[in-house]
Amino acid sequence: MSDATAARLDHDDPLAKHRDLFVGAESSLVYFDGNSLGRPLRVTGERLARFVDGEWGGRLIRGWDERWFDLPLAVGDELARIVLGAGPGQTTVGDSTTVLLYKAMRAALAARPDRSEIVLDRDNFPTDRYLAQGVAEECGVRLRWIEVDTAGGVTAEQLAEAVGPDTALVLLSHVAYRSAWLADMGELTRIAHDAGALVLWDLSHSVGSVPIQLDACEVDLAVGCSYKYLNGGPGSPAFVYVAARHLERFTQPVQGWMGAADPFLMGPDYAPAEGIRRFLSGTPPIVGMLAMQDMLALLDEVGMAAVREKSVALTEYAVQVAGEVLAPAGVGLASPRDPDLRGGHVTLNHPLMREATAALWQRDVIPDYRDPHGLRLGLSPLSTSYDEVRRGVEAVREVLDGLPG
Ligand SMILES: *Cc1c(COP(=O)(O)O)cnc(C)c1O
């Protein structure tokens, strides 16, 4: 694979112009970790400065009445429209993914009191598994584990075998953090529903890179993070979606004043607010919601179909270059080869990938490492170039060739 191919792909890429909108685009650093922390958009600096001087510094406490009180729901509706395939009034922003997963799991179990199992897979993201273990203990339910291929993910057959009359909740990741396996959301949701169970989807590794249709798939609950492909910045708040048909009945256990029916009544007892606001707990992190609004505006302009097209082209190119440059050095693909089954990153296995990752960081090539032996190349559709992919994969080969072993 020559430089010329990457240059031609970048030249012909209708989305290439957007790359310059991101901080650091001009540097030669190769960034393969947009699936862990997306690059900031240049306009975000201005938005943050404007907020400090104007809204925060100028409006002070009046900001809550004027805009901030409803901002979690307003940004939630934007997320719903632009990246979640969901109608308004079902999504809110706040807390971390971990905390929202907890609230959503508890909400689901409370809605299925006569059932005793949570179904999940062994290779789900650690926080999902750890939370399920805690919730199971807390609520006296069992966990039913699906064993999965670490280079793949949960299939329809596996889920159909795991669910039954005891299943209260199925907890799944839309894109597997390790392999990039893209689950069939519609099919798996239908299988869970046929068994009478509810489904909670973790969208952290898909939102902003893979089109999502929560309403059309009849998803019950979903949670996702905003600092990966939504470029919200380190620790930016997560979002939770609860289907409108459930909102009247579902409740969550962190009964704070900001999710109460009338926060400023400050009454003696908790009563949940109407609608999705009841999934809030304490004062929402307003500053943390600013940066993701810039990325949402860009995704709205470009459209998720075009974003996915670029994402597939980038991962296809990475798989192809890795096949040519790295396969002869003993590197294997640990992601699905079929792009229809793959999200926005590519994982490559080699026994020395841990050492290789450390050496790559020294050279300003920034992928990350995941056991067992996996190098993850996270390719952010709007901020990664084909040239970056080629230079990064070639650097992996040079580093592997230089390692003793
Ligand atoms: C990144 C990620 C999380 C992160 O959870 P935090 O609470 O933000 O630390 C959770 N689940 C999945 C699948 C992820 O990829």
The ligand as an SDF file (V2000), in Angstrom:
LIG
                    3D

 15 15  0  0  0  0  0  0  0  0999 V2000
  -16.4010    4.0120   27.7010 C   0  0  0  0  0  0  0  0  0  0  0  0
  -17.4690    3.0830   28.1420 C   0  0  0  0  0  0  0  0  0  0  0  0
  -18.0870    3.2530   29.3770 C   0  0  0  0  0  0  0  0  0  0  0  0
  -17.6010    4.3530   30.2970 C   0  0  0  0  0  0  0  0  0  0  0  0
  -18.2750    4.5030   31.4880 O   0  0  0  0  0  0  0  0  0  0  0  0
  -17.9120    5.7600   32.4190 P   0  0  0  0  0  0  0  0  0  0  0  0
  -18.8840    5.7240   33.4840 O   0  0  0  0  0  0  0  0  0  0  0  0
  -17.9560    6.9810   31.5510 O   0  0  0  0  0  0  0  0  0  0  0  0
  -16.5020    5.5720   32.8870 O   0  0  0  0  0  0  0  0  0  0  0  0
  -19.1130    2.3910   29.7180 C   0  0  0  0  0  0  0  0  0  0  0  0
  -19.5000    1.4000   28.8720 N   0  0  0  0  0  0  0  0  0  0  0  0
  -18.8990    1.2080   27.6720 C   0  0  0  0  0  0  0  0  0  0  0  0
  -19.3740    0.1260   26.7670 C   0  0  0  0  0  0  0  0  0  0  0  0
  -17.8610    2.0300   27.2760 C   0  0  0  0  0  0  0  0  0  0  0  0
  -17.2660    1.8480   26.0970 O   0  0  0  0  0  0  0  0  0  0  0  0
  1  2  1  0
  2  3  1  0
  2 14  2  0
  3  4  1  0
  3 10  2  0
  4  5  1  0
  5  6  1  0
  6  7  2  0
  6  8  1  0
  6  9  1  0
 10 11  1  0
 11 12  2  0
 12 13  1  0
 12 14  1  0
 14 15  1  0
M  END
$$$$
